[in-house]
């Protein structure tokens, strides 16, 4: 017997399927007649995708700067998996790990290459904070929790150290199984060309559509040659919206050139969740629909693309044997005015509304889903 059977779920290509879940895994897809402990009929009215993955959040509650609760940025907003992007370094990763064991949301971490993590804005201004032995020991203690590394490479973070922290990050990466390395780009120095030239296949540039002078586009609106070369080597682009790192104009220009993100992420924490401009991953995804990406393209950026980029082998796909992490959502037609991190606005006609999440086979309604009374998990 199945634990849960979703009938007539609408996929993002507008086909219908039944989805059966057993023991926390996807057990069957298609036209299913088997018995189930619970059956929920979606009547083809609601979309279902693999559970949404937010590749860049800040959800270590004890961080003094960028903090939030994992479930506030995760399951409560229809997001089943979050990756904290460098809130913690080797000194506080154990505390963060312990906290995440009580969360419903599945939480992973990118280890800050600074052992002190985000206790201050300039964690890489002191090169003594980059402790390769401490990083190795942390990764050894938490091999299934730490899925990559994080280096924040902007002037306010690195101080007078230029490109040196990234060079050291690449050494740590190579000594620890070539874990994915996410690199924050912002104001220079170091210059983005220097950063891009050091990156290799599987590395991730986050804040890829920021509006700062040190951005991926030249002043004439072309893609920087160094970024073109990096993409050709397999470097990935992540949105990382955040409070100061996303420009509609840059995203529109880049996407018009065919430079799409591999992953759409929020860079969310309590302040930009409550006060904006981020609000939620669904809100950020909706902005990319407004810019012109299709629904299947947007959903891929928070499912299979996100899982592949961070090597989450059992997530991101609606397929038998994968984790039973699903997001149930609507694409509502309603006028909405979106705001980017530059305080520019964009009028849109659609918004993604998460109604529920299924995490490891268990269902959780969002606030919007409970209010809609469309179904009950």
C-alpha positions, 0 to 999 in steps of 0.5 A: 500500500502507498502512503500517499497518492496524488491524483491528476497532478498537473506537471509544468508541461501541462500533462497530467499524472498520478504520483504515488509515495511510499517510505519517503520516496516516489514509488510510482508515476502514471495512471495508478490504481493501487491502494493508498493510506491517503488519496488527494485528488488535485483535479488537474487544477494545481501544478506539482513539481519536484520539491523546490530547492533554494541554492542560496539562503542564510538560515543560521539563527545564531548569525549576528548579521544574516539570520533566519529560521530554516523552516521560515525560508523553507517548508513554510514557503513551499521550499523543501530543501535549502542550502545555507551559503556561508553563514557558518565557517568551521568554528560554528558549523557544528552548532548550525548542524545541530540546529538543522536536525530539528527542522522540517526543511532539508538543510545543507551548508556551503562552508564559508572558507573563513572559519569565523563565518559571517560574524562580520562583513569582512570575514576575509580581510584577515587571511588567518581566518582561512584555515585549510585544516579547520575546513578539512576537519569540518568537512570530515565531521559533516560529509553529508551536510556540507555540500560545498564551499563559499567565498565572498569575493567583494571589496568590503569582504576581502579588504586589501587581500584582493584575489588571494582568498579565492586562490586559497579557496581553490586549494581547499576545494582541491584538497576536499574532493573538488566540492562545488565552490560558490563565489559571491561577486560584488564591488571590486577589487578584486575585478570580476575578470580575475575572479572568473579566470580562476573558476573551473567546471562546477564552480558557481558565480552567485549574484550573477545579475547584480547591478554593480559596476563589477557585473557580468556585462560590459558598459556596452551591454555585452557579456564580459569575455572572462565570463564567456570563457568561464561559462564555456569551462562549465562555470554555473550562474546563480541568481542570489537575489538578496538585498543588493544583488539583483537588477532587472535591467542586467537580467533582461539584457543578459537573458536577451543575449541567451545568458540564462541562470542555471539556478534561481535562488533568493539569498533570503534572510529575515530582513529581506524576507519580511521587508523585501525585496526578496520575500520568498523564493516563489517571488524571485521565481515569479520575477523571472517569469515576468522577464520572459523565462518559461514556466518549465525553465524557471522550475528547472532552475529550482529542481534538477538544475539545483540538485545537479549543481550541488550534487544532491543525487536523490532530489530535484526530479519526479522519478521513481526512487527519488526523495518524495519532496514535492511542491504543489503550486498555482500560477495565478493571473493577477497584476503585480508590481515587482521590485529589484535590489536597485529599487526599480520596478517591473509590472507583471501579470502572473505570480507563483503561489506555493500551496503545499510542500511534501517533504520525505513523504509528509505533507505541509500546507503553506499559509496560502494553501490553507487559506485556499481550502483547495485540498488537504494534505 
